[in-house]
Amino acid sequence: MALRFLVDEDFDNDILRGVLRRLPTLDIVRVQDFGLSGAIDPVVLEWSAKEGRIVFTHDVSTMSKYAMERVQHGLPMPGVFAVPQSLSIGKAIDEIMLIAECSHEGEWEGQFRFLPL
């Protein structure tokens, strides 16, 4: 089964478009495409866990807190990658492509990581 991804509401759409140009078959969706616009981080993380989607976000401060709370409570958390807004669009695209093409299912479960890796 291919990895599935979710980008948080605040995620840079230029990065998302660049990723999809390079890998149009990638299963990556936006929070707002599923009626989650304005949803708080715990709701986004719950949805991503139910759907088995790894999250990409620019929101380091609160998303990391809620992701780690899920792990501490033994709840599923497919993984979260924080993409600093200071990271160039090209580098962010390269890093996401690396994750998408070189990771295996479950590899990022319970992890909160920062890009670049």
N, C-alpha and C positions, 0 to 999 in steps of 0.2 A: 504494500500500500504506500502510495506517495505521501510525502509530508504535506500538511495543510497549514496555512498561515492566516493570520488576522492582523490588520494594521489598526491601531488605535485612532480615535477621531482626530487627534492633533497631528497625525503623521503626515509628513511632506508628500503631497501627491506627485511631485516631480520624481521622487525616488520610486514610488509605486509604478508610475508610468514607465520609467526606465527599466525597472525589473521586468515588467510585462513585455516590453519591446524585445528584450533579450531572451526571455523564456515565456512565450505567450501561453503555454499549457500549464504554467504554475498555478496551483490552487491557492490563490491569495485573495482575500476579500477585505472590504472595509467595514468597520463597525457600523457606519451609517447606512450601509446597504441592507442591514438586518434589523432596522428599527431601534438601534441602540444609541442614536445620537443623544448626547447629553447624559448617558448612563454613567454612574459612578464606577470607579475601578473594580470594586468587588463584583459588580454585576457583569462587567466585561470579562473578568477572569472566570467567573462561573460559566458564562456562555462559551468561552473558548475551551474550557475543560470539557463541557458536555459535547462540544463539536470536535474535540481533539485537535485544536488549532494552536499553534505556537504564535505568540504575540510579538509584534514589533511596535515599539513606542518611543516617543521622545520624552515621555513623562517619567523621569527617574525617581523623583521624590516620593510620590504616593504609590505608584505602581509597584515599586520594589517592596514597599512595606506590606501591601496586601498580598502580593505573590508569596512572600516568605511566610505570612500568616497562614495561607492555604497549606503550605508545606508543613508547617509546625502542627497544624490540626489534622494532618493526614489526608487532606483533600487533594484530588488530582490537580495537577498544574503542569500542562504540557511543555511549559518553558516560556520565558520572556526574554527578549533582547532589547536592551536600551540602546537607541541610536542617538548619540549626542548631536544636537543641532549644529555644532561646530564641525562635524564630519562633512567633508565635501559630498555632494550628491553622487559623483562618480565612485568615490570610495565606498559610500553606503551601498550603492548598487552592487559593487564587486563583493562586498562582505555578505550581503543577502544571497547573492548567487552562489557563493561558496557554501553557505549553510544549506541552501536548497538542493544543491547538486551533490554534496559530499556527506550529508548526514543520513542516519538511518532512523527509522521509526522508534520513538521512545528515548532517543539519545539525550534529549534536552529536558526530559521529565524532571520537574522539581527544581529547575535551575533558573537563576536570574543572571544574565550575562550582559556585558557591555561590548559594543562594537567600537573599534575593530577588535577581533578576537586576539 
